[in-house]
């Protein structure tokens, strides 16, 4: 396997970063994510900053600048790349109020899917306890809990279906 040149390796890293950004919720943040000295972009989406990084990388590869300008631009590209990578890695650590705002439908969908996951786990747990219950009163109590959880799960799935329904209609 041939070794990649430095520009090819850099391009590969940017492509990997592009894929990571595409997998994350890239909603609008309330404040810019980076210092104005690092990025001139006024947007607050990661994809906006990625576009600026790609423009700078393109300018760097043009080699129409003096050696000093090339060195400065190369350092800027590396700093921007490192900052975007750190931002991608720290998205889950941000407090809720600082995370990108998604559209309300997506927020509801994520919330309902979280409920569904927890209800399924609770249902499996109660069913496992029911299988091991020895007395009739414990079995009856667990059966009532299983029925209640199944009803809640059904309502949750109905809400998810209703949320997806308008999106499917023309």
Protein Blocks (a to p, Z undefined) as FASTA:
>chain_A
ZZddfklmmmmmmmmmmmmmmmpccbdcfbdfbdfklpmcfbfbfklmmmmmmmmmmmmm
nopacfklmmmmmmmmmmmmmmmmmmmmmmmmpcfklpccddfklmmmmmmmmmmmmmmm
mmmmmmmmmmmpmbfklmmmmmmmmmmmmmmmmmmmmmmmmmmmmmmpZZ
